[in-house]
């Protein structure tokens, strides 16, 4: 098994594509209108769907806003230089809502940005997530 995509409902598809593609550097992989259902699907990501998990942006025609609820958390993206990435996101017009720094009660260096719909995207400095002991405690999946 492999994780394929995460779906987000968006109120303005063009604004969302600009954020994920122009600000976060993803590529538009495919986009299709479904007139019978009055919705459009756009898939974005950092690599081909055959090898990478991607985001499915769903635009329901005529719906420009959603209540995000309190169960949704965030999307996480690993980055090599979190400080430089945040500066670049701001320069491109993105909204950094939590500046880079260690997470509370831990050493992982994180930051948060917000997309046009209010969804949070966590940036994680690669190489800082967890310690050797924490990684060793993680349960191992067994292939069947």
N, CA, C and O atoms as CSV, one atom per row, in Angstrom:
chain,resi,resn,atom,element,x,y,z
A,1,UNK,N,N,0.832,-1.187,0.000
A,1,UNK,CA,C,0.000,0.000,0.000
A,1,UNK,C,C,0.871,1.242,0.000
A,1,UNK,O,O,2.020,1.230,0.441
A,2,UNK,N,N,0.273,2.330,-0.518
A,2,UNK,CA,C,0.983,3.598,-0.592
A,2,UNK,C,C,-0.019,4.722,-0.465
A,2,UNK,O,O,-1.101,4.655,-1.047
A,3,UNK,N,N,0.325,5.761,0.293
A,3,UNK,CA,C,-0.516,6.940,0.411
A,3,UNK,C,C,-0.486,7.676,-0.927
A,3,UNK,O,O,0.590,8.006,-1.426
A,4,UNK,N,N,-1.671,7.940,-1.521
A,4,UNK,CA,C,-1.742,8.546,-2.845
A,4,UNK,C,C,-1.918,10.061,-2.817
A,4,UNK,O,O,-1.141,10.793,-3.430
A,5,UNK,N,N,-2.944,10.530,-2.102
A,5,UNK,CA,C,-3.175,11.975,-2.051
A,5,UNK,C,C,-3.997,12.354,-0.826
A,5,UNK,O,O,-4.619,11.515,-0.174
A,6,UNK,N,N,-3.973,13.655,-0.541
A,6,UNK,CA,C,-4.843,14.268,0.453
A,6,UNK,C,C,-5.725,15.252,-0.285
A,6,UNK,O,O,-5.238,16.015,-1.120
A,7,UNK,N,N,-7.029,15.248,0.010
A,7,UNK,CA,C,-7.957,16.141,-0.677
A,7,UNK,C,C,-8.295,17.329,0.211
A,7,UNK,O,O,-8.600,17.171,1.393
A,8,UNK,N,N,-8.238,18.511,-0.370
A,8,UNK,CA,C,-8.654,19.742,0.298
A,8,UNK,C,C,-9.726,20.414,-0.553
A,8,UNK,O,O,-9.557,20.559,-1.764
A,9,UNK,N,N,-10.820,20.821,0.070
A,9,UNK,CA,C,-11.840,21.600,-0.641
A,9,UNK,C,C,-11.403,23.058,-0.627
A,9,UNK,O,O,-11.023,23.590,0.416
A,10,UNK,N,N,-11.459,23.695,-1.778
A,10,UNK,CA,C,-10.998,25.076,-1.886
A,10,UNK,C,C,-12.105,25.966,-2.434
A,10,UNK,O,O,-12.928,25.528,-3.238
A,11,UNK,N,N,-12.117,27.220,-1.992
A,11,UNK,CA,C,-13.141,28.167,-2.413
A,11,UNK,C,C,-12.808,28.904,-3.688
A,11,UNK,O,O,-13.714,29.368,-4.381
A,12,UNK,N,N,-11.531,29.027,-4.020
A,12,UNK,CA,C,-11.101,29.706,-5.238
A,12,UNK,C,C,-9.935,28.894,-5.793
A,12,UNK,O,O,-8.819,28.972,-5.279
A,13,UNK,N,N,-10.191,28.126,-6.826
A,13,UNK,CA,C,-9.176,27.212,-7.352
A,13,UNK,C,C,-7.955,27.952,-7.880
A,13,UNK,O,O,-6.826,27.519,-7.646
A,14,UNK,N,N,-8.157,29.044,-8.577
A,14,UNK,CA,C,-7.012,29.777,-9.144
A,14,UNK,C,C,-6.114,30.338,-8.042
A,14,UNK,O,O,-4.890,30.264,-8.147
A,15,UNK,N,N,-6.711,30.900,-6.983
A,15,UNK,CA,C,-5.934,31.392,-5.840
A,15,UNK,C,C,-5.152,30.257,-5.180
A,15,UNK,O,O,-3.983,30.414,-4.826
A,16,UNK,N,N,-5.809,29.125,-5.023
A,16,UNK,CA,C,-5.166,27.969,-4.399
A,16,UNK,C,C,-4.026,27.437,-5.262
A,16,UNK,O,O,-2.964,27.099,-4.739
A,17,UNK,N,N,-4.231,27.359,-6.571
A,17,UNK,CA,C,-3.163,26.913,-7.469
A,17,UNK,C,C,-1.980,27.875,-7.423
A,17,UNK,O,O,-0.827,27.445,-7.447
A,18,UNK,N,N,-2.262,29.167,-7.357
A,18,UNK,CA,C,-1.184,30.147,-7.260
A,18,UNK,C,C,-0.378,29.905,-5.984
A,18,UNK,O,O,0.852,29.925,-6.022
A,19,UNK,N,N,-1.056,29.676,-4.850
A,19,UNK,CA,C,-0.365,29.431,-3.593
A,19,UNK,C,C,0.500,28.168,-3.667
A,19,UNK,O,O,1.704,28.216,-3.419
A,20,UNK,N,N,-0.122,27.049,-4.007
A,20,UNK,CA,C,0.617,25.785,-3.976
A,20,UNK,C,C,1.691,25.696,-5.065
A,20,UNK,O,O,2.737,25.085,-4.849
A,21,UNK,N,N,1.442,26.297,-6.224
A,21,UNK,CA,C,2.420,26.226,-7.318
A,21,UNK,C,C,3.430,27.376,-7.277
A,21,UNK,O,O,4.637,27.133,-7.283
A,22,UNK,N,N,2.956,28.615,-7.237
A,22,UNK,CA,C,3.861,29.763,-7.311
A,22,UNK,C,C,4.580,30.037,-5.995
A,22,UNK,O,O,5.742,30.444,-6.007
A,23,UNK,N,N,3.917,29.824,-4.866
A,23,UNK,CA,C,4.528,30.146,-3.574
A,23,UNK,C,C,5.248,28.944,-2.971
A,23,UNK,O,O,6.372,29.081,-2.487
A,24,UNK,N,N,4.614,27.755,-2.993
A,24,UNK,CA,C,5.254,26.575,-2.414
A,24,UNK,C,C,6.030,25.740,-3.429
A,24,UNK,O,O,6.692,24.773,-3.052
A,25,UNK,N,N,5.959,26.094,-4.698
A,25,UNK,CA,C,6.790,25.441,-5.706
A,25,UNK,C,C,6.319,24.091,-6.206
A,25,UNK,O,O,7.098,23.351,-6.806
A,26,UNK,N,N,5.043,23.751,-5.969
A,26,UNK,CA,C,4.511,22.499,-6.508
A,26,UNK,C,C,4.197,22.684,-7.986
A,26,UNK,O,O,4.189,23.804,-8.496
A,27,UNK,N,N,3.941,21.586,-8.655
A,27,UNK,CA,C,3.563,21.606,-10.068
A,27,UNK,C,C,2.112,21.151,-10.186
A,27,UNK,O,O,1.654,20.276,-9.452
A,28,UNK,N,N,1.396,21.773,-11.135
A,28,UNK,CA,C,0.059,21.301,-11.463
A,28,UNK,C,C,0.234,20.039,-12.302
A,28,UNK,O,O,0.772,20.096,-13.408
A,29,UNK,N,N,-0.214,18.914,-11.783
A,29,UNK,CA,C,-0.024,17.626,-12.444
A,29,UNK,C,C,-1.163,17.295,-13.394
A,29,UNK,O,O,-0.938,16.768,-14.483
A,30,UNK,N,N,-2.372,17.602,-12.985
A,30,UNK,CA,C,-3.537,17.414,-13.854
A,30,UNK,C,C,-4.718,18.179,-13.272
A,30,UNK,O,O,-4.794,18.437,-12.071
A,31,UNK,N,N,-5.638,18.530,-14.170
A,31,UNK,CA,C,-6.814,19.310,-13.773
A,31,UNK,C,C,-7.954,18.904,-14.695
A,31,UNK,O,O,-7.774,18.805,-15.909
A,32,UNK,N,N,-9.139,18.668,-14.109
A,32,UNK,CA,C,-10.283,18.263,-14.933
A,32,UNK,C,C,-11.575,18.802,-14.349
A,32,UNK,O,O,-11.806,18.739,-13.141
A,33,UNK,N,N,-12.423,19.341,-15.239
A,33,UNK,CA,C,-13.759,19.791,-14.872
A,33,UNK,C,C,-14.730,18.614,-14.991
A,33,UNK,O,O,-14.614,17.783,-15.892
A,34,UNK,N,N,-15.679,18.561,-14.072
A,34,UNK,CA,C,-16.737,17.558,-14.092
A,34,UNK,C,C,-18.072,18.288,-14.115
A,34,UNK,O,O,-18.694,18.475,-13.069
A,35,UNK,N,N,-18.528,18.711,-15.321
A,35,UNK,CA,C,-19.749,19.516,-15.427
A,35,UNK,C,C,-20.982,18.848,-14.833
A,35,UNK,O,O,-21.816,19.531,-14.237
A,36,UNK,N,N,-21.121,17.547,-14.976
A,36,UNK,CA,C,-22.286,16.852,-14.433
A,36,UNK,C,C,-22.367,16.957,-12.920
A,36,UNK,O,O,-23.462,17.013,-12.359
A,37,UNK,N,N,-21.227,16.984,-12.258
A,37,UNK,CA,C,-21.183,17.102,-10.798
A,37,UNK,C,C,-20.899,18.503,-10.318
A,37,UNK,O,O,-20.928,18.770,-9.117
A,38,UNK,N,N,-20.625,19.403,-11.247
A,38,UNK,CA,C,-20.313,20.800,-10.959
A,38,UNK,C,C,-19.140,20.946,-10.002
A,38,UNK,O,O,-19.234,21.628,-8.982
A,39,UNK,N,N,-18.026,20.290,-10.348
A,39,UNK,CA,C,-16.804,20.430,-9.574
A,39,UNK,C,C,-15.595,20.271,-10.491
A,39,UNK,O,O,-15.692,19.742,-11.598
A,40,UNK,N,N,-14.447,20.749,-9.992
A,40,UNK,CA,C,-13.173,20.631,-10.695
A,40,UNK,C,C,-12.167,20.027,-9.736
A,40,UNK,O,O,-12.117,20.394,-8.562
A,41,UNK,N,N,-11.360,19.092,-10.241
A,41,UNK,CA,C,-10.272,18.511,-9.466
A,41,UNK,C,C,-8.950,18.953,-10.073
A,41,UNK,O,O,-8.764,18.911,-11.289
A,42,UNK,N,N,-8.035,19.377,-9.209
A,42,UNK,CA,C,-6.680,19.729,-9.642
A,42,UNK,C,C,-5.712,19.014,-8.705
A,42,UNK,O,O,-5.843,19.102,-7.484
A,43,UNK,N,N,-4.752,18.314,-9.273
A,43,UNK,CA,C,-3.764,17.587,-8.487
A,43,UNK,C,C,-2.429,18.311,-8.584
A,43,UNK,O,O,-1.959,18.601,-9.684
A,44,UNK,N,N,-1.817,18.603,-7.441
A,44,UNK,CA,C,-0.539,19.307,-7.389
A,44,UNK,C,C,0.433,18.524,-6.521
A,44,UNK,O,O,0.026,17.779,-5.629
A,45,UNK,N,N,1.723,18.701,-6.793
A,45,UNK,CA,C,2.723,18.027,-5.977
A,45,UNK,C,C,4.128,18.338,-6.433
A,45,UNK,O,O,4.345,19.132,-7.348
A,46,UNK,N,N,5.085,17.695,-5.773
A,46,UNK,CA,C,6.504,17.901,-6.070
A,46,UNK,C,C,7.064,16.853,-7.013
A,46,UNK,O,O,8.246,16.903,-7.355
A,47,UNK,N,N,6.256,15.921,-7.434
A,47,UNK,CA,C,6.713,14.889,-8.351
A,47,UNK,C,C,5.524,14.138,-8.903
A,47,UNK,O,O,4.393,14.333,-8.459
A,48,UNK,N,N,5.777,13.291,-9.857
A,48,UNK,CA,C,4.749,12.517,-10.526
A,48,UNK,C,C,3.954,11.674,-9.535
A,48,UNK,O,O,4.505,11.150,-8.567
A,49,UNK,N,N,2.668,11.552,-9.787
A,49,UNK,CA,C,1.790,10.786,-8.899
A,49,UNK,C,C,2.190,9.319,-8.769
A,49,UNK,O,O,1.847,8.675,-7.778
A,50,UNK,N,N,2.897,8.790,-9.736
A,50,UNK,CA,C,3.300,7.390,-9.664
A,50,UNK,C,C,4.356,7.165,-8.581
A,50,UNK,O,O,4.535,6.040,-8.113
A,51,UNK,N,N,5.058,8.233,-8.183
A,51,UNK,CA,C,6.135,8.107,-7.204
A,51,UNK,C,C,5.962,8.950,-5.953
A,51,UNK,O,O,6.682,8.744,-4.975
A,52,UNK,N,N,5.027,9.898,-5.954
A,52,UNK,CA,C,4.899,10.853,-4.849
A,52,UNK,C,C,3.452,10.965,-4.376
A,52,UNK,O,O,2.516,10.769,-5.151
A,53,UNK,N,N,3.285,11.280,-3.103
A,53,UNK,CA,C,1.974,11.636,-2.570
A,53,UNK,C,C,1.697,13.079,-2.984
A,53,UNK,O,O,2.596,13.918,-2.938
A,54,UNK,N,N,0.469,13.371,-3.386
A,54,UNK,CA,C,0.128,14.694,-3.910
A,54,UNK,C,C,-1.100,15.247,-3.182
A,54,UNK,O,O,-1.708,14.570,-2.355
A,55,UNK,N,N,-1.444,16.484,-3.509
A,55,UNK,CA,C,-2.665,17.109,-2.996
A,55,UNK,C,C,-3.711,17.161,-4.102
A,55,UNK,O,O,-3.412,17.513,-5.243
A,56,UNK,N,N,-4.937,16.808,-3.747
A,56,UNK,CA,C,-6.074,16.965,-4.641
A,56,UNK,C,C,-6.836,18.188,-4.168
A,56,UNK,O,O,-7.372,18.193,-3.060
A,57,UNK,N,N,-6.890,19.219,-4.987
A,57,UNK,CA,C,-7.651,20.423,-4.675
A,57,UNK,C,C,-9.006,20.284,-5.348
A,57,UNK,O,O,-9.088,20.191,-6.573
A,58,UNK,N,N,-10.067,20.271,-4.553
A,58,UNK,CA,C,-11.423,20.092,-5.065
A,58,UNK,C,C,-12.162,21.410,-4.986
A,58,UNK,O,O,-12.329,21.978,-3.906
A,59,UNK,N,N,-12.607,21.895,-6.140
A,59,UNK,CA,C,-13.405,23.116,-6.187
A,59,UNK,C,C,-14.826,22.739,-6.587
A,59,UNK,O,O,-15.066,22.299,-7.711
A,60,UNK,N,N,-15.768,22.916,-5.657
A,60,UNK,CA,C,-17.189,22.703,-5.928
A,60,UNK,C,C,-17.749,24.019,-6.439
A,60,UNK,O,O,-17.772,25.019,-5.722
A,61,UNK,N,N,-18.195,24.006,-7.679
A,61,UNK,CA,C,-18.648,25.219,-8.328
A,61,UNK,C,C,-19.707,25.923,-7.481
A,61,UNK,O,O,-20.656,25.298,-7.007
A,62,UNK,N,N,-19.531,27.223,-7.300
A,62,UNK,CA,C,-20.494,28.019,-6.542
A,62,UNK,C,C,-20.250,28.056,-5.043
A,62,UNK,O,O,-20.950,28.772,-4.327
A,63,UNK,N,N,-19.272,27.300,-4.550
A,63,UNK,CA,C,-18.949,27.328,-3.120
A,63,UNK,C,C,-17.627,28.055,-2.947
A,63,UNK,O,O,-16.591,27.590,-3.422
A,64,UNK,N,N,-17.660,29.202,-2.264
A,64,UNK,CA,C,-16.425,29.985,-2.149
A,64,UNK,C,C,-15.795,29.957,-0.762
A,64,UNK,O,O,-14.760,30.585,-0.545
A,65,UNK,N,N,-16.412,29.227,0.194
A,65,UNK,CA,C,-15.848,29.188,1.547
A,65,UNK,C,C,-16.330,27.938,2.272
A,65,UNK,O,O,-17.452,27.474,2.074
A,66,UNK,N,N,-15.446,27.404,3.123
A,66,UNK,CA,C,-15.775,26.233,3.929
A,66,UNK,C,C,-15.451,26.497,5.383
A,66,UNK,O,O,-14.557,27.281,5.701
A,67,UNK,N,N,-16.183,25.840,6.262
A,67,UNK,CA,C,-15.862,25.830,7.678
A,67,UNK,C,C,-14.841,24.723,7.860
A,67,UNK,O,O,-15.153,23.553,7.639
A,68,UNK,N,N,-13.619,25.074,8.263
A,68,UNK,CA,C,-12.555,24.081,8.359
A,68,UNK,C,C,-12.738,23.129,9.532
A,68,UNK,O,O,-12.118,22.065,9.556
A,69,UNK,N,N,-13.564,23.478,10.496
A,69,UNK,CA,C,-13.791,22.597,11.632
A,69,UNK,C,C,-12.602,22.574,12.577
A,69,UNK,O,O,-11.592,23.234,12.335
A,70,UNK,N,N,-12.727,21.814,13.649
A,70,UNK,CA,C,-11.633,21.770,14.611
A,70,UNK,C,C,-10.915,20.422,14.641
A,70,UNK,O,O,-10.079,20.190,15.514
A,71,UNK,N,N,-11.228,19.542,13.709
A,71,UNK,CA,C,-10.548,18.241,13.655
A,71,UNK,C,C,-9.358,18.268,12.709
A,71,UNK,O,O,-8.408,17.505,12.888
A,72,UNK,N,N,-9.398,19.131,11.710
A,72,UNK,CA,C,-8.311,19.199,10.734
A,72,UNK,C,C,-7.055,19.755,11.397
A,72,UNK,O,O,-7.125,20.682,12.204
A,73,UNK,N,N,-5.910,19.181,11.048
A,73,UNK,CA,C,-4.642,19.657,11.590
A,73,UNK,C,C,-3.873,20.457,10.567
A,73,UNK,O,O,-4.024,21.677,10.493
A,74,UNK,N,N,-3.046,19.789,9.772
A,74,UNK,CA,C,-2.219,20.485,8.803
A,74,UNK,C,C,-1.587,19.499,7.838
A,74,UNK,O,O,-1.616,18.287,8.050
A,75,UNK,N,N,-1.019,20.041,6.781
A,75,UNK,CA,C,-0.181,19.311,5.832
A,75,UNK,C,C,1.249,19.602,6.266
A,75,UNK,O,O,1.524,20.701,6.747
A,76,UNK,N,N,2.168,18.654,6.111
A,76,UNK,CA,C,3.572,18.896,6.472
A,76,UNK,C,C,4.456,18.697,5.248
A,76,UNK,O,O,4.269,17.766,4.464
A,77,UNK,N,N,5.424,19.600,5.108
A,77,UNK,CA,C,6.392,19.548,4.009
A,77,UNK,C,C,7.788,19.665,4.606
A,77,UNK,O,O,8.057,20.587,5.376
A,78,UNK,N,N,8.672,18.745,4.259
A,78,UNK,CA,C,10.061,18.815,4.703
A,78,UNK,C,C,10.855,19.759,3.820
A,78,UNK,O,O,10.716,19.737,2.597
A,79,UNK,N,N,11.685,20.589,4.433
A,79,UNK,CA,C,12.507,21.546,3.685
A,79,UNK,C,C,13.953,21.482,4.173
A,79,UNK,O,O,14.220,21.135,5.324
A,80,UNK,N,N,14.883,21.824,3.274
A,80,UNK,CA,C,16.308,21.803,3.617
A,80,UNK,C,C,16.739,23.020,4.423
A,80,UNK,O,O,17.594,22.910,5.302
A,81,UNK,N,N,16.147,24.195,4.128
A,81,UNK,CA,C,16.521,25.448,4.792
A,81,UNK,C,C,15.243,26.183,5.178
A,81,UNK,O,O,14.711,26.966,4.391
A,82,UNK,N,N,14.757,25.933,6.376
A,82,UNK,CA,C,13.461,26.471,6.793
A,82,UNK,C,C,13.464,28.005,6.864
A,82,UNK,O,O,12.464,28.639,6.528
A,83,UNK,N,N,14.571,28.597,7.295
A,83,UNK,CA,C,14.635,30.060,7.406
A,83,UNK,C,C,14.605,30.703,6.015
A,83,UNK,O,O,13.865,31.660,5.787
A,84,UNK,N,N,15.399,30.181,5.103
A,84,UNK,CA,C,15.405,30.692,3.733
A,84,UNK,C,C,14.079,30.445,3.030
A,84,UNK,O,O,13.602,31.295,2.278
A,85,UNK,N,N,13.479,29.275,3.276
A,85,UNK,CA,C,12.195,28.949,2.668
A,85,UNK,C,C,11.124,29.923,3.121
A,85,UNK,O,O,10.333,30.391,2.303
A,86,UNK,N,N,11.081,30.238,4.408
A,86,UNK,CA,C,10.083,31.188,4.921
A,86,UNK,C,C,10.284,32.577,4.327
A,86,UNK,O,O,9.313,33.252,3.986
A,87,UNK,N,N,11.520,33.001,4.202
A,87,UNK,CA,C,11.786,34.312,3.588
A,87,UNK,C,C,11.323,34.330,2.139
A,87,UNK,O,O,10.750,35.317,1.678
A,88,UNK,N,N,11.573,33.235,1.417
A,88,UNK,CA,C,11.152,33.149,0.016
A,88,UNK,C,C,9.621,33.137,-0.087
A,88,UNK,O,O,9.057,33.777,-0.974
A,89,UNK,N,N,8.955,32.418,0.805
A,89,UNK,CA,C,7.489,32.381,0.807
A,89,UNK,C,C,6.926,33.780,1.039
A,89,UNK,O,O,5.980,34.184,0.362
A,90,UNK,N,N,7.494,34.520,1.985
A,90,UNK,CA,C,7.033,35.890,2.246
A,90,UNK,C,C,7.282,36.786,1.035
A,90,UNK,O,O,6.433,37.605,0.682
A,91,UNK,N,N,8.438,36.633,0.403
A,91,UNK,CA,C,8.770,37.449,-0.769
A,91,UNK,C,C,7.811,37.187,-1.924
A,91,UNK,O,O,7.563,38.072,-2.743
A,92,UNK,N,N,7.271,35.972,-1.990
A,92,UNK,CA,C,6.319,35.609,-3.054
A,92,UNK,C,C,4.879,35.952,-2.682
A,92,UNK,O,O,3.960,35.678,-3.453
A,93,UNK,N,N,4.674,36.549,-1.509
A,93,UNK,CA,C,3.339,36.951,-1.098
A,93,UNK,C,C,2.633,35.963,-0.190
A,93,UNK,O,O,1.445,36.127,0.087
A,94,UNK,N,N,3.333,34.943,0.278
A,94,UNK,CA,C,2.744,33.956,1.182
A,94,UNK,C,C,2.688,34.468,2.608
A,94,UNK,O,O,3.374,35.424,2.967
A,95,UNK,N,N,1.862,33.820,3.413
A,95,UNK,CA,C,1.626,34.245,4.789
A,95,UNK,C,C,2.254,33.239,5.761
A,95,UNK,O,O,1.765,32.119,5.906
A,96,UNK,N,N,3.336,33.647,6.420
A,96,UNK,CA,C,3.962,32.824,7.455
A,96,UNK,C,C,3.263,33.175,8.764
A,96,UNK,O,O,3.339,34.316,9.221
A,97,UNK,N,N,2.583,32.202,9.370
A,97,UNK,CA,C,1.814,32.471,10.587
A,97,UNK,C,C,2.536,32.013,11.854
A,97,UNK,O,O,2.109,32.333,12.963
A,98,UNK,N,N,3.623,31.270,11.691
A,98,UNK,CA,C,4.492,30.899,12.820
A,98,UNK,C,C,5.906,30.861,12.277
A,98,UNK,O,O,6.248,30.012,11.454
A,99,UNK,N,N,6.719,31.785,12.743
A,99,UNK,CA,C,8.095,31.890,12.257
A,99,UNK,C,C,8.881,30.627,12.639
A,99,UNK,O,O,8.510,29.929,13.583
A,100,UNK,N,N,9.961,30.335,11.908
A,100,UNK,CA,C,10.750,29.136,12.185
A,100,UNK,C,C,11.373,29.143,13.581
A,100,UNK,O,O,11.800,30.179,14.090
A,101,UNK,N,N,11.407,27.973,14.172
A,101,UNK,CA,C,12.027,27.787,15.469
A,101,UNK,C,C,11.662,26.418,16.005
A,101,UNK,O,O,10.832,25.718,15.426
A,102,UNK,N,N,12.286,26.034,17.120
A,102,UNK,CA,C,11.992,24.722,17.694
A,102,UNK,C,C,10.540,24.627,18.147
A,102,UNK,O,O,9.968,25.598,18.642
A,103,UNK,N,N,9.951,23.445,17.971
A,103,UNK,CA,C,8.590,23.231,18.449
A,103,UNK,C,C,8.577,23.211,19.974
A,103,UNK,O,O,9.600,22.945,20.603
A,104,UNK,N,N,7.428,23.490,20.562
A,104,UNK,CA,C,7.297,23.442,22.023
A,104,UNK,C,C,7.621,22.041,22.506
A,104,UNK,O,O,7.165,21.053,21.930
A,105,UNK,N,N,8.408,21.963,23.560
A,105,UNK,CA,C,8.738,20.692,24.209
A,105,UNK,C,C,9.516,19.745,23.298
A,105,UNK,O,O,9.456,18.530,23.483
A,106,UNK,N,N,10.241,20.276,22.326
A,106,UNK,CA,C,10.990,19.412,21.424
A,106,UNK,C,C,12.091,20.165,20.725
A,106,UNK,O,O,12.296,21.355,20.966
A,107,UNK,N,N,12.802,19.469,19.855
A,107,UNK,CA,C,13.915,20.096,19.143
A,107,UNK,C,C,13.667,20.210,17.644
A,107,UNK,O,O,14.481,20.798,16.932
A,108,UNK,N,N,12.562,19.660,17.153
A,108,UNK,CA,C,12.253,19.755,15.732
A,108,UNK,C,C,12.008,21.217,15.378
A,108,UNK,O,O,11.235,21.901,16.048
A,109,UNK,N,N,12.670,21.696,14.317
A,109,UNK,CA,C,12.519,23.088,13.879
A,109,UNK,C,C,11.376,23.140,12.871
A,109,UNK,O,O,11.402,22.478,11.834
A,110,UNK,N,N,10.365,23.952,13.211
A,110,UNK,CA,C,9.153,24.036,12.393
A,110,UNK,C,C,8.770,25.488,12.130
A,110,UNK,O,O,9.262,26.408,12.783
A,111,UNK,N,N,7.886,25.667,11.163
A,111,UNK,CA,C,7.223,26.939,10.883
A,111,UNK,C,C,5.868,26.580,10.297
A,111,UNK,O,O,5.653,25.445,9.872
A,112,UNK,N,N,4.950,27.546,10.273
A,112,UNK,CA,C,3.653,27.316,9.649
A,112,UNK,C,C,3.345,28.446,8.677
A,112,UNK,O,O,3.608,29.616,8.953
A,113,UNK,N,N,2.781,28.070,7.533
A,113,UNK,CA,C,2.245,29.032,6.578
A,113,UNK,C,C,0.769,28.709,6.404
A,113,UNK,O,O,0.309,27.625,6.765
A,114,UNK,N,N,0.037,29.660,5.847
A,114,UNK,CA,C,-1.405,29.476,5.680
A,114,UNK,C,C,-1.769,29.693,4.224
A,114,UNK,O,O,-1.319,30.653,3.600
A,115,UNK,N,N,-2.592,28.792,3.680
A,115,UNK,CA,C,-3.020,28.943,2.287
A,115,UNK,C,C,-4.208,29.897,2.211
A,115,UNK,O,O,-4.709,30.318,3.254
A,116,UNK,N,N,-4.680,30.256,1.007
A,116,UNK,CA,C,-5.775,31.228,0.877
A,116,UNK,C,C,-7.090,30.792,1.523
A,116,UNK,O,O,-7.958,31.627,1.776
A,117,UNK,N,N,-7.248,29.490,1.794
A,117,UNK,CA,C,-8.473,28.979,2.403
A,117,UNK,C,C,-8.385,28.870,3.913
A,117,UNK,O,O,-9.368,28.515,4.564
A,118,UNK,N,N,-7.220,29.169,4.484
A,118,UNK,CA,C,-7.031,29.061,5.921
A,118,UNK,C,C,-6.400,27.752,6.360
A,118,UNK,O,O,-6.175,27.551,7.554
A,119,UNK,N,N,-6.104,26.841,5.405
A,119,UNK,CA,C,-5.443,25.594,5.761
A,119,UNK,C,C,-4.009,25.879,6.180
A,119,UNK,O,O,-3.325,26.697,5.564
A,120,UNK,N,N,-3.556,25.203,7.229
A,120,UNK,CA,C,-2.185,25.362,7.702
A,120,UNK,C,C,-1.279,24.354,6.999
A,120,UNK,O,O,-1.659,23.207,6.765
A,121,UNK,N,N,-0.082,24.808,6.672
A,121,UNK,CA,C,0.957,23.963,6.098
A,121,UNK,C,C,2.169,24.091,7.006
A,121,UNK,O,O,2.728,25.176,7.162
A,122,UNK,N,N,2.569,22.978,7.603
A,122,UNK,CA,C,3.733,22.966,8.480
A,122,UNK,C,C,4.976,22.716,7.641
A,122,UNK,O,O,5.008,21.812,6.806
A,123,UNK,N,N,5.993,23.525,7.874
A,123,UNK,CA,C,7.302,23.299,7.266
A,123,UNK,C,C,8.188,22.698,8.348
A,123,UNK,O,O,8.225,23.201,9.471
A,124,UNK,N,N,8.899,21.629,8.021
A,124,UNK,CA,C,9.769,20.964,8.979
A,124,UNK,C,C,11.186,20.950,8.421
A,124,UNK,O,O,11.423,20.481,7.308
A,125,UNK,N,N,12.122,21.470,9.208
A,125,UNK,CA,C,13.531,21.442,8.821
A,125,UNK,C,C,13.982,19.984,8.795
A,125,UNK,O,O,14.013,19.325,9.834
A,126,UNK,N,N,14.333,19.479,7.610
A,126,UNK,CA,C,14.762,18.090,7.485
A,126,UNK,C,C,15.982,17.825,8.358
A,126,UNK,O,O,16.877,18.664,8.457
A,127,UNK,N,N,16.012,16.673,8.982
A,127,UNK,CA,C,17.123,16.294,9.840
A,127,UNK,C,C,16.945,16.692,11.288
A,127,UNK,O,O,17.775,16.339,12.125
A,128,UNK,N,N,15.862,17.434,11.617
A,128,UNK,CA,C,15.662,17.839,13.016
A,128,UNK,C,C,14.494,17.104,13.667
A,128,UNK,O,O,14.237,17.287,14.857
A,129,UNK,N,N,13.776,16.266,12.893
A,129,UNK,CA,C,12.602,15.635,13.462
A,129,UNK,C,C,12.978,14.437,14.331
A,129,UNK,O,O,13.516,13.443,13.844
A,130,UNK,N,N,12.682,14.553,15.646
A,130,UNK,CA,C,12.870,13.452,16.584
A,130,UNK,C,C,14.321,13.143,16.902
A,130,UNK,O,O,15.240,13.684,16.289
A,131,UNK,N,N,14.506,12.261,17.872
A,131,UNK,CA,C,15.842,11.810,18.249
A,131,UNK,C,C,15.979,10.350,17.884
A,131,UNK,O,O,15.001,9.708,17.502
A,132,UNK,N,N,17.176,9.824,17.998
A,132,UNK,CA,C,17.405,8.415,17.687
A,132,UNK,C,C,16.535,7.521,18.568
A,132,UNK,O,O,15.985,6.530,18.087
A,133,UNK,N,N,16.402,7.862,19.859
A,133,UNK,CA,C,15.584,7.053,20.762
A,133,UNK,C,C,14.117,7.085,20.331
A,133,UNK,O,O,13.447,6.052,20.333
A,134,UNK,N,N,13.612,8.277,19.958
A,134,UNK,CA,C,12.216,8.380,19.550
A,134,UNK,C,C,11.972,7.572,18.281
A,134,UNK,O,O,10.944,6.906,18.160
A,135,UNK,N,N,12.902,7.623,17.339
A,135,UNK,CA,C,12.732,6.883,16.093
A,135,UNK,C,C,12.755,5.389,16.345
A,135,UNK,O,O,12.033,4.648,15.678
A,136,UNK,N,N,13.555,4.927,17.278
A,136,UNK,CA,C,13.645,3.499,17.589
A,136,UNK,C,C,12.355,2.998,18.220
A,136,UNK,O,O,12.029,1.817,18.103
A,137,UNK,N,N,11.604,3.894,18.898
A,137,UNK,CA,C,10.366,3.490,19.562
A,137,UNK,C,C,9.189,3.383,18.610
A,137,UNK,O,O,8.148,2.840,18.982
A,138,UNK,N,N,9.329,3.892,17.381
A,138,UNK,CA,C,8.225,3.860,16.445
A,138,UNK,C,C,7.885,2.421,16.068
A,138,UNK,O,O,8.790,1.620,15.837
A,139,UNK,N,N,6.578,2.073,16.001
A,139,UNK,CA,C,6.210,0.706,15.612
A,139,UNK,C,C,6.588,0.460,14.150
A,139,UNK,O,O,6.496,1.365,13.321
A,140,UNK,N,N,6.997,-0.723,13.850
A,140,UNK,CA,C,7.381,-1.103,12.501
A,140,UNK,C,C,6.205,-1.783,11.822
A,140,UNK,O,O,5.555,-2.638,12.424
A,141,UNK,N,N,5.922,-1.415,10.571
A,141,UNK,CA,C,4.869,-2.073,9.814
A,141,UNK,C,C,5.424,-3.347,9.214
A,141,UNK,O,O,6.564,-3.382,8.751
A,142,UNK,N,N,4.631,-4.370,9.223
A,142,UNK,CA,C,5.052,-5.648,8.671
A,142,UNK,C,C,4.307,-5.856,7.358
A,142,UNK,O,O,3.080,-5.762,7.317
A,143,UNK,N,N,5.044,-6.136,6.287
A,143,UNK,CA,C,4.418,-6.407,4.984
A,143,UNK,C,C,3.780,-7.768,5.009
A,143,UNK,O,O,4.318,-8.703,5.603
A,144,UNK,N,N,2.628,-7.889,4.364
A,144,UNK,CA,C,1.955,-9.187,4.304
A,144,UNK,C,C,1.872,-9.671,2.886
A,144,UNK,O,O,1.337,-10.750,2.632
